[in-house]
């Protein structure tokens, strides 16, 4: 398994906990918003910053379709 995939799974689980939801629900939400690949592709940014920055970015992607930065 790649580092990117391992981190994606970690981020998914952490974000689900942050939202107090199951990871399957979160993944379905990301898929419905069309942001799953965008999140996966931002491995190089997300894994070097605070995890809360990724949460903020994901929340912004869900609400506006744009990255927070």
PDB file with SEQRES, HELIX, SHEET and CRYST1 records, atoms N, CA, C and O in Angstrom:
SEQRES   1 A   69  UNK UNK UNK UNK UNK UNK UNK UNK UNK UNK UNK UNK UNK          
SEQRES   2 A   69  UNK UNK UNK UNK UNK UNK UNK UNK UNK UNK UNK UNK UNK          
SEQRES   3 A   69  UNK UNK UNK UNK UNK UNK UNK UNK UNK UNK UNK UNK UNK          
SEQRES   4 A   69  UNK UNK UNK UNK UNK UNK UNK UNK UNK UNK UNK UNK UNK          
SEQRES   5 A   69  UNK UNK UNK UNK UNK UNK UNK UNK UNK UNK UNK UNK UNK          
SEQRES   6 A   69  UNK UNK UNK UNK                                              
HELIX    1 AA1 UNK A    3  UNK A   19  1                                  17    
HELIX    2 AA2 UNK A   23  UNK A   33  1                                  11    
HELIX    3 AA3 UNK A   36  UNK A   41  1                                   6    
HELIX    4 AA4 UNK A   43  UNK A   46  1                                   4    
HELIX    5 AA5 UNK A   51  UNK A   64  1                                  14    
CRYST1    1.000    1.000    1.000  90.00  90.00  90.00 P 1           1          
ATOM      1  N   UNK A   1       0.852  -1.173   0.000  1.00  0.00           N  
ATOM      2  CA  UNK A   1       0.000   0.000   0.000  1.00  0.00           C  
ATOM      3  C   UNK A   1       0.900   1.239   0.000  1.00  0.00           C  
ATOM      4  O   UNK A   1       1.907   1.279   0.708  1.00  0.00           O  
ATOM      5  N   UNK A   2       0.541   2.226  -0.780  1.00  0.00           N  
ATOM      6  CA  UNK A   2       1.351   3.443  -0.882  1.00  0.00           C  
ATOM      7  C   UNK A   2       1.197   4.318   0.362  1.00  0.00           C  
ATOM      8  O   UNK A   2       0.224   4.208   1.108  1.00  0.00           O  
ATOM      9  N   UNK A   3       2.175   5.180   0.558  1.00  0.00           N  
ATOM     10  CA  UNK A   3       2.095   6.150   1.658  1.00  0.00           C  
ATOM     11  C   UNK A   3       0.873   7.038   1.499  1.00  0.00           C  
ATOM     12  O   UNK A   3       0.209   7.387   2.476  1.00  0.00           O  
ATOM     13  N   UNK A   4       0.585   7.399   0.253  1.00  0.00           N  
ATOM     14  CA  UNK A   4      -0.574   8.256  -0.014  1.00  0.00           C  
ATOM     15  C   UNK A   4      -1.875   7.587   0.417  1.00  0.00           C  
ATOM     16  O   UNK A   4      -2.731   8.217   1.037  1.00  0.00           O  
ATOM     17  N   UNK A   5      -2.015   6.306   0.085  1.00  0.00           N  
ATOM     18  CA  UNK A   5      -3.241   5.584   0.446  1.00  0.00           C  
ATOM     19  C   UNK A   5      -3.339   5.385   1.952  1.00  0.00           C  
ATOM     20  O   UNK A   5      -4.420   5.507   2.528  1.00  0.00           O  
ATOM     21  N   UNK A   6      -2.214   5.081   2.590  1.00  0.00           N  
ATOM     22  CA  UNK A   6      -2.235   4.912   4.043  1.00  0.00           C  
ATOM     23  C   UNK A   6      -2.648   6.216   4.717  1.00  0.00           C  
ATOM     24  O   UNK A   6      -3.448   6.204   5.652  1.00  0.00           O  
ATOM     25  N   UNK A   7      -2.110   7.336   4.249  1.00  0.00           N  
ATOM     26  CA  UNK A   7      -2.479   8.610   4.844  1.00  0.00           C  
ATOM     27  C   UNK A   7      -3.932   8.952   4.541  1.00  0.00           C  
ATOM     28  O   UNK A   7      -4.634   9.469   5.410  1.00  0.00           O  
ATOM     29  N   UNK A   8      -4.393   8.675   3.329  1.00  0.00           N  
ATOM     30  CA  UNK A   8      -5.786   8.934   2.971  1.00  0.00           C  
ATOM     31  C   UNK A   8      -6.719   8.187   3.916  1.00  0.00           C  
ATOM     32  O   UNK A   8      -7.704   8.751   4.393  1.00  0.00           O  
ATOM     33  N   UNK A   9      -6.417   6.943   4.185  1.00  0.00           N  
ATOM     34  CA  UNK A   9      -7.250   6.154   5.093  1.00  0.00           C  
ATOM     35  C   UNK A   9      -7.204   6.732   6.508  1.00  0.00           C  
ATOM     36  O   UNK A   9      -8.226   6.808   7.190  1.00  0.00           O  
ATOM     37  N   UNK A  10      -6.021   7.133   6.935  1.00  0.00           N  
ATOM     38  CA  UNK A  10      -5.870   7.768   8.249  1.00  0.00           C  
ATOM     39  C   UNK A  10      -6.689   9.058   8.313  1.00  0.00           C  
ATOM     40  O   UNK A  10      -7.412   9.293   9.281  1.00  0.00           O  
ATOM     41  N   UNK A  11      -6.571   9.886   7.283  1.00  0.00           N  
ATOM     42  CA  UNK A  11      -7.313  11.146   7.237  1.00  0.00           C  
ATOM     43  C   UNK A  11      -8.817  10.895   7.239  1.00  0.00           C  
ATOM     44  O   UNK A  11      -9.558  11.587   7.936  1.00  0.00           O  
ATOM     45  N   UNK A  12      -9.263   9.933   6.482  1.00  0.00           N  
ATOM     46  CA  UNK A  12     -10.685   9.582   6.442  1.00  0.00           C  
ATOM     47  C   UNK A  12     -11.187   9.193   7.831  1.00  0.00           C  
ATOM     48  O   UNK A  12     -12.236   9.665   8.268  1.00  0.00           O  
ATOM     49  N   UNK A  13     -10.443   8.338   8.518  1.00  0.00           N  
ATOM     50  CA  UNK A  13     -10.839   7.902   9.863  1.00  0.00           C  
ATOM     51  C   UNK A  13     -10.833   9.066  10.853  1.00  0.00           C  
ATOM     52  O   UNK A  13     -11.753   9.205  11.659  1.00  0.00           O  
ATOM     53  N   UNK A  14      -9.799   9.895  10.791  1.00  0.00           N  
ATOM     54  CA  UNK A  14      -9.710  11.041  11.706  1.00  0.00           C  
ATOM     55  C   UNK A  14     -10.817  12.049  11.439  1.00  0.00           C  
ATOM     56  O   UNK A  14     -11.425  12.576  12.371  1.00  0.00           O  
ATOM     57  N   UNK A  15     -11.072  12.313  10.172  1.00  0.00           N  
ATOM     58  CA  UNK A  15     -12.113  13.272   9.821  1.00  0.00           C  
ATOM     59  C   UNK A  15     -13.490  12.740  10.242  1.00  0.00           C  
ATOM     60  O   UNK A  15     -14.336  13.501  10.714  1.00  0.00           O  
ATOM     61  N   UNK A  16     -13.703  11.458  10.073  1.00  0.00           N  
ATOM     62  CA  UNK A  16     -14.971  10.848  10.499  1.00  0.00           C  
ATOM     63  C   UNK A  16     -15.156  11.009  12.007  1.00  0.00           C  
ATOM     64  O   UNK A  16     -16.247  11.335  12.473  1.00  0.00           O  
ATOM     65  N   UNK A  17     -14.095  10.783  12.756  1.00  0.00           N  
ATOM     66  CA  UNK A  17     -14.163  10.962  14.206  1.00  0.00           C  
ATOM     67  C   UNK A  17     -14.450  12.425  14.546  1.00  0.00           C  
ATOM     68  O   UNK A  17     -15.269  12.714  15.418  1.00  0.00           O  
ATOM     69  N   UNK A  18     -13.781  13.332  13.866  1.00  0.00           N  
ATOM     70  CA  UNK A  18     -13.984  14.779  14.051  1.00  0.00           C  
ATOM     71  C   UNK A  18     -15.444  15.165  13.807  1.00  0.00           C  
ATOM     72  O   UNK A  18     -15.995  16.009  14.515  1.00  0.00           O  
ATOM     73  N   UNK A  19     -16.065  14.544  12.805  1.00  0.00           N  
ATOM     74  CA  UNK A  19     -17.463  14.834  12.466  1.00  0.00           C  
ATOM     75  C   UNK A  19     -18.451  13.951  13.228  1.00  0.00           C  
ATOM     76  O   UNK A  19     -19.666  14.101  13.098  1.00  0.00           O  
ATOM     77  N   UNK A  20     -17.904  13.018  14.033  1.00  0.00           N  
ATOM     78  CA  UNK A  20     -18.734  12.093  14.802  1.00  0.00           C  
ATOM     79  C   UNK A  20     -19.645  11.266  13.885  1.00  0.00           C  
ATOM     80  O   UNK A  20     -20.832  11.083  14.157  1.00  0.00           O  
ATOM     81  N   UNK A  21     -19.052  10.776  12.793  1.00  0.00           N  
ATOM     82  CA  UNK A  21     -19.762   9.951  11.815  1.00  0.00           C  
ATOM     83  C   UNK A  21     -18.915   8.724  11.514  1.00  0.00           C  
ATOM     84  O   UNK A  21     -17.754   8.641  11.915  1.00  0.00           O  
ATOM     85  N   UNK A  22     -19.504   7.785  10.812  1.00  0.00           N  
ATOM     86  CA  UNK A  22     -18.767   6.609  10.372  1.00  0.00           C  
ATOM     87  C   UNK A  22     -17.981   6.965   9.111  1.00  0.00           C  
ATOM     88  O   UNK A  22     -18.404   7.801   8.312  1.00  0.00           O  
ATOM     89  N   UNK A  23     -16.836   6.316   8.951  1.00  0.00           N  
ATOM     90  CA  UNK A  23     -15.992   6.620   7.797  1.00  0.00           C  
ATOM     91  C   UNK A  23     -16.706   6.335   6.477  1.00  0.00           C  
ATOM     92  O   UNK A  23     -16.479   7.037   5.492  1.00  0.00           O  
ATOM     93  N   UNK A  24     -17.552   5.329   6.445  1.00  0.00           N  
ATOM     94  CA  UNK A  24     -18.325   5.037   5.230  1.00  0.00           C  
ATOM     95  C   UNK A  24     -19.255   6.185   4.848  1.00  0.00           C  
ATOM     96  O   UNK A  24     -19.420   6.496   3.669  1.00  0.00           O  
ATOM     97  N   UNK A  25     -19.855   6.808   5.849  1.00  0.00           N  
ATOM     98  CA  UNK A  25     -20.722   7.963   5.593  1.00  0.00           C  
ATOM     99  C   UNK A  25     -19.916   9.127   5.014  1.00  0.00           C  
ATOM    100  O   UNK A  25     -20.350   9.802   4.081  1.00  0.00           O  
ATOM    101  N   UNK A  26     -18.739   9.342   5.590  1.00  0.00           N  
ATOM    102  CA  UNK A  26     -17.883  10.440   5.134  1.00  0.00           C  
ATOM    103  C   UNK A  26     -17.443  10.197   3.700  1.00  0.00           C  
ATOM    104  O   UNK A  26     -17.491  11.104   2.868  1.00  0.00           O  
ATOM    105  N   UNK A  27     -17.018   8.981   3.410  1.00  0.00           N  
ATOM    106  CA  UNK A  27     -16.569   8.665   2.054  1.00  0.00           C  
ATOM    107  C   UNK A  27     -17.703   8.867   1.047  1.00  0.00           C  
ATOM    108  O   UNK A  27     -17.474   9.381  -0.048  1.00  0.00           O  
ATOM    109  N   UNK A  28     -18.911   8.468   1.408  1.00  0.00           N  
ATOM    110  CA  UNK A  28     -20.066   8.693   0.525  1.00  0.00           C  
ATOM    111  C   UNK A  28     -20.302  10.184   0.308  1.00  0.00           C  
ATOM    112  O   UNK A  28     -20.624  10.610  -0.801  1.00  0.00           O  
ATOM    113  N   UNK A  29     -20.142  10.968   1.359  1.00  0.00           N  
ATOM    114  CA  UNK A  29     -20.309  12.421   1.249  1.00  0.00           C  
ATOM    115  C   UNK A  29     -19.243  13.007   0.324  1.00  0.00           C  
ATOM    116  O   UNK A  29     -19.547  13.833  -0.536  1.00  0.00           O  
ATOM    117  N   UNK A  30     -18.005  12.578   0.503  1.00  0.00           N  
ATOM    118  CA  UNK A  30     -16.925  13.066  -0.357  1.00  0.00           C  
ATOM    119  C   UNK A  30     -17.186  12.693  -1.804  1.00  0.00           C  
ATOM    120  O   UNK A  30     -16.992  13.511  -2.704  1.00  0.00           O  
ATOM    121  N   UNK A  31     -17.625  11.460  -2.034  1.00  0.00           N  
ATOM    122  CA  UNK A  31     -17.927  11.006  -3.390  1.00  0.00           C  
ATOM    123  C   UNK A  31     -19.065  11.823  -4.001  1.00  0.00           C  
ATOM    124  O   UNK A  31     -18.995  12.218  -5.165  1.00  0.00           O  
ATOM    125  N   UNK A  32     -20.105  12.075  -3.219  1.00  0.00           N  
ATOM    126  CA  UNK A  32     -21.247  12.849  -3.713  1.00  0.00           C  
ATOM    127  C   UNK A  32     -20.842  14.273  -4.082  1.00  0.00           C  
ATOM    128  O   UNK A  32     -21.400  14.864  -5.006  1.00  0.00           O  
ATOM    129  N   UNK A  33     -19.880  14.813  -3.362  1.00  0.00           N  
ATOM    130  CA  UNK A  33     -19.381  16.169  -3.630  1.00  0.00           C  
ATOM    131  C   UNK A  33     -18.304  16.190  -4.713  1.00  0.00           C  
ATOM    132  O   UNK A  33     -17.906  17.257  -5.181  1.00  0.00           O  
ATOM    133  N   UNK A  34     -17.841  15.014  -5.105  1.00  0.00           N  
ATOM    134  CA  UNK A  34     -16.805  14.921  -6.122  1.00  0.00           C  
ATOM    135  C   UNK A  34     -15.441  15.400  -5.659  1.00  0.00           C  
ATOM    136  O   UNK A  34     -14.668  15.937  -6.452  1.00  0.00           O  
ATOM    137  N   UNK A  35     -15.136  15.208  -4.364  1.00  0.00           N  
ATOM    138  CA  UNK A  35     -13.880  15.737  -3.821  1.00  0.00           C  
ATOM    139  C   UNK A  35     -12.904  14.663  -3.357  1.00  0.00           C  
ATOM    140  O   UNK A  35     -11.817  14.991  -2.882  1.00  0.00           O  
ATOM    141  N   UNK A  36     -13.259  13.412  -3.481  1.00  0.00           N  
ATOM    142  CA  UNK A  36     -12.404  12.335  -2.979  1.00  0.00           C  
ATOM    143  C   UNK A  36     -11.019  12.381  -3.611  1.00  0.00           C  
ATOM    144  O   UNK A  36     -10.015  12.320  -2.901  1.00  0.00           O  
ATOM    145  N   UNK A  37     -10.953  12.485  -4.914  1.00  0.00           N  
ATOM    146  CA  UNK A  37      -9.652  12.505  -5.591  1.00  0.00           C  
ATOM    147  C   UNK A  37      -8.865  13.762  -5.232  1.00  0.00           C  
ATOM    148  O   UNK A  37      -7.643  13.707  -5.096  1.00  0.00           O  
ATOM    149  N   UNK A  38      -9.547  14.882  -5.079  1.00  0.00           N  
ATOM    150  CA  UNK A  38      -8.865  16.122  -4.691  1.00  0.00           C  
ATOM    151  C   UNK A  38      -8.201  15.957  -3.323  1.00  0.00           C  
ATOM    152  O   UNK A  38      -7.068  16.393  -3.117  1.00  0.00           O  
ATOM    153  N   UNK A  39      -8.909  15.331  -2.404  1.00  0.00           N  
ATOM    154  CA  UNK A  39      -8.361  15.096  -1.070  1.00  0.00           C  
ATOM    155  C   UNK A  39      -7.171  14.150  -1.160  1.00  0.00           C  
ATOM    156  O   UNK A  39      -6.124  14.406  -0.566  1.00  0.00           O  
ATOM    157  N   UNK A  40      -7.329  13.070  -1.894  1.00  0.00           N  
ATOM    158  CA  UNK A  40      -6.238  12.101  -2.060  1.00  0.00           C  
ATOM    159  C   UNK A  40      -5.008  12.766  -2.682  1.00  0.00           C  
ATOM    160  O   UNK A  40      -3.881  12.530  -2.247  1.00  0.00           O  
ATOM    161  N   UNK A  41      -5.230  13.585  -3.687  1.00  0.00           N  
ATOM    162  CA  UNK A  41      -4.127  14.235  -4.395  1.00  0.00           C  
ATOM    163  C   UNK A  41      -3.388  15.271  -3.552  1.00  0.00           C  
ATOM    164  O   UNK A  41      -2.276  15.665  -3.905  1.00  0.00           O  
ATOM    165  N   UNK A  42      -3.974  15.714  -2.462  1.00  0.00           N  
ATOM    166  CA  UNK A  42      -3.329  16.705  -1.604  1.00  0.00           C  
ATOM    167  C   UNK A  42      -2.513  16.078  -0.476  1.00  0.00           C  
ATOM    168  O   UNK A  42      -2.234  16.727   0.533  1.00  0.00           O  
ATOM    169  N   UNK A  43      -2.138  14.834  -0.648  1.00  0.00           N  
ATOM    170  CA  UNK A  43      -1.295  14.144   0.331  1.00  0.00           C  
ATOM    171  C   UNK A  43      -0.076  14.981   0.711  1.00  0.00           C  
ATOM    172  O   UNK A  43       0.218  15.142   1.895  1.00  0.00           O  
ATOM    173  N   UNK A  44       0.624  15.507  -0.269  1.00  0.00           N  
ATOM    174  CA  UNK A  44       1.881  16.228  -0.005  1.00  0.00           C  
ATOM    175  C   UNK A  44       1.674  17.462   0.845  1.00  0.00           C  
ATOM    176  O   UNK A  44       2.586  17.879   1.559  1.00  0.00           O  
ATOM    177  N   UNK A  45       0.507  18.049   0.783  1.00  0.00           N  
ATOM    178  CA  UNK A  45       0.198  19.201   1.629  1.00  0.00           C  
ATOM    179  C   UNK A  45      -0.328  18.742   2.988  1.00  0.00           C  
ATOM    180  O   UNK A  45       0.173  19.170   4.028  1.00  0.00           O  
ATOM    181  N   UNK A  46      -1.326  17.881   2.978  1.00  0.00           N  
ATOM    182  CA  UNK A  46      -2.007  17.490   4.212  1.00  0.00           C  
ATOM    183  C   UNK A  46      -1.098  16.753   5.199  1.00  0.00           C  
ATOM    184  O   UNK A  46      -1.227  16.953   6.407  1.00  0.00           O  
ATOM    185  N   UNK A  47      -0.204  15.926   4.726  1.00  0.00           N  
ATOM    186  CA  UNK A  47       0.588  15.130   5.675  1.00  0.00           C  
ATOM    187  C   UNK A  47       1.722  15.937   6.305  1.00  0.00           C  
ATOM    188  O   UNK A  47       2.403  15.436   7.200  1.00  0.00           O  
ATOM    189  N   UNK A  48       1.935  17.165   5.862  1.00  0.00           N  
ATOM    190  CA  UNK A  48       3.005  17.986   6.437  1.00  0.00           C  
ATOM    191  C   UNK A  48       2.481  19.070   7.372  1.00  0.00           C  
ATOM    192  O   UNK A  48       3.265  19.776   8.006  1.00  0.00           O  
ATOM    193  N   UNK A  49       1.182  19.203   7.459  1.00  0.00           N  
ATOM    194  CA  UNK A  49       0.578  20.240   8.298  1.00  0.00           C  
ATOM    195  C   UNK A  49      -0.235  19.615   9.420  1.00  0.00           C  
ATOM    196  O   UNK A  49      -0.363  18.394   9.518  1.00  0.00           O  
ATOM    197  N   UNK A  50      -0.780  20.481  10.262  1.00  0.00           N  
ATOM    198  CA  UNK A  50      -1.696  20.002  11.303  1.00  0.00           C  
ATOM    199  C   UNK A  50      -2.900  19.339  10.637  1.00  0.00           C  
ATOM    200  O   UNK A  50      -3.381  19.818   9.610  1.00  0.00           O  
ATOM    201  N   UNK A  51      -3.377  18.264  11.203  1.00  0.00           N  
ATOM    202  CA  UNK A  51      -4.523  17.550  10.630  1.00  0.00           C  
ATOM    203  C   UNK A  51      -5.755  18.453  10.579  1.00  0.00           C  
ATOM    204  O   UNK A  51      -6.607  18.304   9.703  1.00  0.00           O  
ATOM    205  N   UNK A  52      -5.842  19.389  11.521  1.00  0.00           N  
ATOM    206  CA  UNK A  52      -6.990  20.316  11.548  1.00  0.00           C  
ATOM    207  C   UNK A  52      -7.021  21.207  10.304  1.00  0.00           C  
ATOM    208  O   UNK A  52      -8.092  21.646   9.886  1.00  0.00           O  
ATOM    209  N   UNK A  53      -5.864  21.473   9.715  1.00  0.00           N  
ATOM    210  CA  UNK A  53      -5.842  22.236   8.465  1.00  0.00           C  
ATOM    211  C   UNK A  53      -6.532  21.460   7.350  1.00  0.00           C  
ATOM    212  O   UNK A  53      -7.241  22.039   6.526  1.00  0.00           O  
ATOM    213  N   UNK A  54      -6.320  20.155   7.329  1.00  0.00           N  
ATOM    214  CA  UNK A  54      -6.990  19.311   6.345  1.00  0.00           C  
ATOM    215  C   UNK A  54      -8.499  19.319   6.586  1.00  0.00           C  
ATOM    216  O   UNK A  54      -9.277  19.381   5.634  1.00  0.00           O  
ATOM    217  N   UNK A  55      -8.916  19.256   7.846  1.00  0.00           N  
ATOM    218  CA  UNK A  55     -10.347  19.294   8.159  1.00  0.00           C  
ATOM    219  C   UNK A  55     -10.973  20.583   7.630  1.00  0.00           C  
ATOM    220  O   UNK A  55     -12.042  20.562   7.021  1.00  0.00           O  
ATOM    221  N   UNK A  56     -10.294  21.699   7.870  1.00  0.00           N  
ATOM    222  CA  UNK A  56     -10.799  22.994   7.406  1.00  0.00           C  
ATOM    223  C   UNK A  56     -10.904  23.009   5.884  1.00  0.00           C  
ATOM    224  O   UNK A  56     -11.881  23.506   5.324  1.00  0.00           O  
ATOM    225  N   UNK A  57      -9.903  22.469   5.236  1.00  0.00           N  
ATOM    226  CA  UNK A  57      -9.895  22.428   3.789  1.00  0.00           C  
ATOM    227  C   UNK A  57     -11.030  21.551   3.263  1.00  0.00           C  
ATOM    228  O   UNK A  57     -11.721  21.930   2.317  1.00  0.00           O  
ATOM    229  N   UNK A  58     -11.220  20.398   3.863  1.00  0.00           N  
ATOM    230  CA  UNK A  58     -12.288  19.481   3.447  1.00  0.00           C  
ATOM    231  C   UNK A  58     -13.651  20.118   3.675  1.00  0.00           C  
ATOM    232  O   UNK A  58     -14.524  20.036   2.811  1.00  0.00           O  
ATOM    233  N   UNK A  59     -13.842  20.747   4.823  1.00  0.00           N  
ATOM    234  CA  UNK A  59     -15.114  21.430   5.085  1.00  0.00           C  
ATOM    235  C   UNK A  59     -15.381  22.488   4.023  1.00  0.00           C  
ATOM    236  O   UNK A  59     -16.513  22.644   3.565  1.00  0.00           O  
ATOM    237  N   UNK A  60     -14.339  23.213   3.633  1.00  0.00           N  
ATOM    238  CA  UNK A  60     -14.492  24.248   2.612  1.00  0.00           C  
ATOM    239  C   UNK A  60     -14.788  23.634   1.243  1.00  0.00           C  
ATOM    240  O   UNK A  60     -15.608  24.161   0.490  1.00  0.00           O  
ATOM    241  N   UNK A  61     -14.127  22.529   0.920  1.00  0.00           N  
ATOM    242  CA  UNK A  61     -14.413  21.840  -0.328  1.00  0.00           C  
ATOM    243  C   UNK A  61     -15.874  21.380  -0.384  1.00  0.00           C  
ATOM    244  O   UNK A  61     -16.523  21.489  -1.425  1.00  0.00           O  
ATOM    245  N   UNK A  62     -16.376  20.877   0.715  1.00  0.00           N  
ATOM    246  CA  UNK A  62     -17.762  20.423   0.762  1.00  0.00           C  
ATOM    247  C   UNK A  62     -18.725  21.584   0.590  1.00  0.00           C  
ATOM    248  O   UNK A  62     -19.709  21.473  -0.142  1.00  0.00           O  
ATOM    249  N   UNK A  63     -18.450  22.697   1.259  1.00  0.00           N  
ATOM    250  CA  UNK A  63     -19.404  23.812   1.224  1.00  0.00           C  
ATOM    251  C   UNK A  63     -19.274  24.696  -0.012  1.00  0.00           C  
ATOM    252  O   UNK A  63     -20.270  25.252  -0.476  1.00  0.00           O  
ATOM    253  N   UNK A  64     -18.064  24.834  -0.553  1.00  0.00           N  
ATOM    254  CA  UNK A  64     -17.881  25.754  -1.682  1.00  0.00           C  
ATOM    255  C   UNK A  64     -17.321  25.126  -2.942  1.00  0.00           C  
ATOM    256  O   UNK A  64     -17.384  25.714  -4.021  1.00  0.00           O  
ATOM    257  N   UNK A  65     -16.765  23.911  -2.799  1.00  0.00           N  
ATOM    258  CA  UNK A  65     -16.115  23.274  -3.931  1.00  0.00           C  
ATOM    259  C   UNK A  65     -14.699  23.763  -4.173  1.00  0.00           C  
ATOM    260  O   UNK A  65     -14.055  23.377  -5.148  1.00  0.00           O  
ATOM    261  N   UNK A  66     -14.214  24.626  -3.267  1.00  0.00           N  
ATOM    262  CA  UNK A  66     -12.880  25.212  -3.417  1.00  0.00           C  
ATOM    263  C   UNK A  66     -12.035  24.900  -2.185  1.00  0.00           C  
ATOM    264  O   UNK A  66     -12.553  24.687  -1.088  1.00  0.00           O  
ATOM    265  N   UNK A  67     -10.717  24.880  -2.398  1.00  0.00           N  
ATOM    266  CA  UNK A  67      -9.803  24.703  -1.277  1.00  0.00           C  
ATOM    267  C   UNK A  67      -9.826  25.946  -0.393  1.00  0.00           C  
ATOM    268  O   UNK A  67     -10.098  27.047  -0.871  1.00  0.00           O  
ATOM    269  N   UNK A  68      -9.542  25.772   0.887  1.00  0.00           N  
ATOM    270  CA  UNK A  68      -9.539  26.888   1.832  1.00  0.00           C  
ATOM    271  C   UNK A  68      -8.351  27.801   1.611  1.00  0.00           C  
ATOM    272  O   UNK A  68      -8.403  28.974   1.981  1.00  0.00           O  
ATOM    273  N   UNK A  69      -7.293  27.300   1.025  1.00  0.00           N  
ATOM    274  CA  UNK A  69      -6.101  28.090   0.823  1.00  0.00           C  
ATOM    275  C   UNK A  69      -6.197  28.710  -0.505  1.00  0.00           C  
ATOM    276  O   UNK A  69      -5.292  29.439  -0.913  1.00  0.00           O  
TER     277      UNK A  69                                                      
END                                                                             
